[in-house]
Amino acid sequence: MTIGRPKSNDFPLKYQESYRLYQLSEPRHAQAATAIDDLTTYLEWAIANREPGFGEGDIINVSALAKGVKKSRNTAGTSVSARR
């Protein structure tokens, strides 16, 4: 049996659409101190609101997240790791 990372069919469009909805529905996102705080809050929002692709067992692909929200991979990776 081969051990490795799970395959992800994740696409930037998933993040782009849900991030735009987050921005429209959550006016407090503009008050985030950093881009990492903003993305962390966005991910928490998406999970709490059960947005498609953010359920239990779904994979968050850092590269797709970065492309979808137009942030660096470092920022996206840190926001995924920082999730409270």
Secondary structure, DSSP 8 states (H G I E B T S, - for coil): -----------HHHHHHHHHHHHHH-GGGGG-SSHHHHHHHHHHHHHHTT-TT-STT----HHHHHHHHT--HHHHHHHHHH--
